[in-house]
């Protein structure tokens, strides 16, 4: 668990991920949270089936690098956003993150705070040397989150901007 000023970030277990996918508020009940009206996009559902659930179930891997970290607002006692690390560090010590804020909680600075919390936790992980992320070119809010957390733009494709944060000398304030 990671705690920030306004949020608690919880790495979901395999059983909790199964409840998360149902979108029936069973996870919220388990965590003693207020109900949410979250939905799962077809892309996220596919990521759960193809990558997240099999990786978290693999006992040879550190599930913290594969699971969904859900962010809970301390004042609202509700899930407001999620972040996922897409696997253990590669041979260069890179990990990749992806994230999303529930619509009703967007533009409140939650994701900037969540990414900052994950950065602080990842600094204590010896194998992590850098964090990478990609944002859709049209998603200005998403890349502002990365800019505020001192990621630098390292490349782009037709649709995406690619970002990187080096951990070795990074001080996030």
C-alpha positions in Angstrom: 0.0 0.0 0.0 1.2 3.5 -0.8 -0.2 6.6 0.9 -0.2 10.1 -0.6 -1.7 13.3 0.7 -5.2 12.6 -0.6 -5.1 9.0 -1.7 -4.3 5.4 -0.7 -3.0 3.2 -3.5 -3.7 -0.5 -3.1 -2.2 -3.3 -5.3 -5.1 -5.6 -6.0 -4.7 -9.4 -5.4 -5.8 -11.9 -8.0 -9.1 -12.5 -6.3 -9.7 -8.7 -6.1 -8.9 -8.3 -9.8 -11.6 -10.8 -10.6 -14.0 -8.7 -8.6 -12.8 -5.5 -10.2 -13.5 -7.0 -13.7 -17.1 -7.8 -12.7 -17.9 -4.1 -12.1 -20.7 -5.1 -9.7 -19.3 -3.3 -6.7 -18.2 -6.5 -5.0 -14.6 -5.2 -4.8 -15.9 -1.9 -3.3 -17.8 -4.0 -0.7 -14.7 -6.0 0.2 -12.7 -2.9 0.6 -15.5 -1.1 2.6 -15.7 1.7 0.0 -18.6 3.6 -1.4 -20.0 2.2 -4.7 -18.7 3.4 -8.0 -20.2 3.5 -11.5 -16.9 2.5 -13.2 -16.9 0.6 -16.4 -14.1 -1.4 -18.2 -13.2 -0.6 -21.8 -12.9 -3.5 -24.2 -9.1 -2.8 -24.3 -8.8 -3.0 -20.6 -10.9 -6.2 -20.4 -8.6 -7.7 -23.0 -5.5 -6.6 -21.0 -6.9 -8.3 -18.0 -7.6 -11.6 -19.8 -4.3 -11.6 -21.8 -1.8 -10.1 -19.5 -2.8 -8.9 -16.1 -4.6 -11.9 -14.6 -2.1 -14.5 -16.0 0.9 -12.4 -14.7 -0.6 -11.9 -11.3 -1.4 -15.6 -11.0 2.2 -16.5 -11.9 3.8 -17.2 -8.5 7.3 -16.8 -10.0 6.7 -13.1 -10.6 6.3 -10.2 -8.2 2.6 -9.4 -8.7 3.2 -5.7 -7.7 4.7 -5.2 -11.2 1.7 -6.6 -13.0 -1.4 -5.9 -11.0 -3.7 -2.9 -11.0 -3.1 -0.4 -8.3 -6.4 1.2 -7.4 -6.4 4.7 -5.9 -8.9 5.5 -3.1 -9.8 9.0 -2.2 -9.4 9.4 1.6 -12.1 12.0 1.9 -14.6 10.4 -0.5 -13.8 6.7 0.4 -14.2 5.8 -3.2 -12.0 4.4 -6.0 -11.1 7.3 -8.3 -8.4 6.0 -10.6 -6.1 3.0 -11.5 -2.5 2.6 -12.4 -0.8 -0.5 -13.8 2.8 -1.4 -14.1 3.1 -3.6 -17.2 5.6 -6.1 -15.8 8.8 -6.6 -14.0 11.9 -4.5 -14.9 13.5 -5.5 -18.2 17.2 -6.0 -18.6 17.8 -2.2 -18.7 15.8 -1.7 -15.5 12.9 -0.2 -17.3 9.2 -0.6 -16.3 6.2 0.8 -18.1 3.1 2.3 -16.5 -0.4 2.9 -17.8 -3.2 4.7 -16.0 -6.7 6.1 -16.1 -8.9 8.3 -13.9 -12.6 7.6 -13.6 -14.5 10.3 -15.5 -16.1 12.0 -12.5 -12.7 12.5 -10.8 -10.8 13.8 -13.8 -9.1 17.3 -13.7 -8.6 17.2 -10.0 -4.9 16.3 -9.9 -5.4 12.8 -8.7 -3.4 11.1 -11.4 -0.4 13.5 -11.0 -0.5 12.5 -7.3 -0.9 8.8 -8.1 2.1 8.8 -10.5 4.2 10.7 -7.9 3.3 8.0 -5.3 4.3 5.2 -7.6 7.5 7.0 -8.5 8.4 7.3 -4.8 7.7 3.6 -4.3 9.7 2.6 -7.4 12.7 4.5 -6.2 13.0 2.0 -3.4 13.0 -1.0 -5.8 16.7 -1.7 -6.6 16.0 -3.2 -10.1 14.1 -0.2 -11.4 16.3 2.4 -13.3 13.6 4.2 -15.3 9.9 4.4 -16.0 8.5 4.7 -19.4 4.9 5.6 -20.5 3.1 6.3 -23.8 0.2 8.7 -24.2 -2.1 9.3 -27.1 -1.2 12.5 -28.8 -4.7 13.8 -28.3 -4.8 13.1 -24.6 -3.3 16.4 -23.3 -4.3 15.7 -19.7 -2.3 12.4 -19.7 0.9 13.9 -20.9 0.6 16.9 -18.5 0.6 14.3 -15.7 3.9 13.0 -17.0 5.4 16.5 -17.5 4.4 17.4 -13.9 6.3 14.3 -12.7 9.4 15.3 -14.7 9.1 12.7 -17.4 10.8 13.8 -20.6 9.6 13.2 -24.1 11.8 10.7 -25.8 10.0 9.9 -29.1 6.8 9.6 -30.9 4.8 7.6 -33.4 1.9 8.6 -35.6 -0.5 8.2 -32.6 1.6 8.2 -29.4 4.1 10.3 -27.5 6.7 8.2 -25.6 8.0 9.4 -22.2 10.8 8.4 -19.8 11.8 9.2 -16.3 15.3 8.2 -15.2 15.3 7.1 -11.5 18.9 7.4 -10.6 19.1 11.1 -10.1 15.4 12.1 -10.0 14.1 14.1 -7.1 10.3 14.6 -7.3 8.9 17.5 -5.2 
